Amino acid sequence: MSNKRSLFYKLRRKLQVLAYNMTSPIFMTKIYYRICLGKKLNLENPQTFNEKLNWLKIYEWPNNDLVIKCSDKYLVREYLKEKNMEKYLNELYGVYNDPEEIDFEKFPNEFVLKCNHGCGYNIICDNKNNIKIDKVKKQLKKWLKEDFGKFNAEAHYNKINHKIICEKFLGNEITDYKFY
């Protein structure tokens, strides 16, 4: 990411959190909807799939324990085990509350570090000899402090206890499935 683009991204994220703190998830969702889709969001009588998802995001998901659990990249593993679906889980190398707890020597040459409380919080290591541990720890500490729910007015993420997980690196050619 270029310095100019990185600066804009950081500024946008700070402004999103500021706006969220000063307004409400409903207001911010309506703004995001207008910016992304170019039309007014109908929450009173949602008709489209996107409108219905946004209604759920605001009114149902923030107080739904199952949604919160399944949004958490670590706790969703418990849910899958309860449903006898653990065979679909990626191998877990460790779970940490703080980057200083991580013993990088214990990991294989390839691994992925993730924060459990949002998306985009991933560090992919395809060669352990090439990572800069201090830089990785600094990035993880920064992510652990962020409230991902405030970036896109997704309040269910606000209720996740922040952790770092380390999983097996699956390679570059993976298929990602989304279920609704």
N, C-alpha and C positions, 0 to 999 in steps of 0.2 A: 504494500500500500504506500503510495507516495506521501511525502510529508504534508502537502497541501490537503490531500484527501483524508489523511489520518487526522489532521487538525479539524477539518470540517466534521468528520465522524464523531470525534470527542465532544465538540461543541454541540452538535445535534443531540447526542445522548444526554448531556448536561441540561440542555433546554427541555428535553422530554421529561426528565425527572422533575425539574422546576415547575413545568406546566402541570404535571400530574399532582404535585404537592399543593399547588395553588388552586386547582379546579377539582375535578372528580373523574373517576374512570369513565362515566357515561359521556361527559363532555369530550374527553380525550379520544374515546372510541369514535364518536361522531366526527371529530376533526380528522382522524386517521382514515376513516372510511371515505370522507369527502376527498381527501388528498389522493388516496390510492385508486378509488373507483369513479371519482368525478360526479358523484351524486349523493343525495341526502340519505342518511341511514334511517330506516323506519323501524324503531324499536317498539312502538305501540301495537303494530300489526305486521310483524315480519312476514315477508312472502318468499324471498329468495333464500337459497342455502346460506349465502354470506350473511344476510340479515339475521337468520336464525342462529348461526354460529355466534354472532356478536351479541345477540340477546342472551344466549347461554353463558358466554364469557362474562357478562356483567351480572346477571341475576342468579345463575345457578352454580357455576363452577367455583366461585370464591368460598362457598360454604359447603361444598361437596367433598367429603373426605376421600372418596374414591378417585375423584378427578385430581385432587392434590397429590395423592399417593402415586397415581399413574403419571403425573407430570414430573415427579422426582425420579431422576435417572437411577438412583440407588434403591429407593423404596419400591419402585415398580417391579423389581426383582422378587420381592416378597409376594406381591400379588400374582405374578406368573407362577411361582412355586405353589401357591394356594390353589391355582387352577390346573395343576399338574402339567405345566407348560415350560418347566425349567430347562428342557432340552433345547429350547430356542435361545437361551441366554448365552451371551458371550462370556468367555472365561474371565473371572474377576481376580486381579492380582492383589488388590488392596483398597482400603477405604480410609480416608484421612480427614481430620478436622482442620489441620494446619499443614502447609507445605513443609515446615521444618520436621514433621514426623516421617516424611517420605525417605526411604532408604533406596536410592536409585540402583545400588549394587544388586539388590534382590530381583530386579526386573530382567527379563530376557532382552536381547538386543533390540527388539521392536515392541512397542507398546503405545497405548493412548492414555493420556490423562484428560479427565473431564471434570468439570464442576456439574453437580447434579441439579442445580436450581435454575436452569435456563437453556438457551441454545446458543451455539457459537462459542462456547467455552471449552474448546478442544485444543490439545497440544498433541500432535501426531509425531511420534518418534520412530523413524524407520532405520535409525542407526544410533544406538546409544552413545557411541564414541563421538558423535558430532553435536550432542546437545550441550548447551551452556546451562548448567544446573542453577546457578544464581539467577540467571535471566528467567528461567522457567518458574522458579519459586516466586520471584517478584511479580510475574504475570498472574500466577495463581492467587497470590495474596490480594492483588487488585480485584480480580474477579469475585473472590469470596466476600468482598465488601459491597459489591453491587447488588441492588435490589432489582432483579430482572423484570419483575412484574410492573415496575414503574415505567419501563422503556416503551411498552406497547399497551399499557393499561390492561394488563392481565393479572388481576389481583390474586388469583389462585397461586401464582408463583411466589407471592409475598410470604406465604405460609410454609415454605419449604425450609428445613434446617440445612444450611449450606455445608456441603462436604465435597471432597475431591475423591474421585474413583479412578483406579487404574485398571484398564482392561487389555486384553489381547488385541494386537493390531491385526485387522482383517484384510489388509491390503488395499489397493486402490480401486479394485473392481468389485464393489459390493452393491447389492440391490437393496434399496430402502423402501419399505412398505409403510403406507399410512392407512389407518383404519378409522372410519367415522361411524 
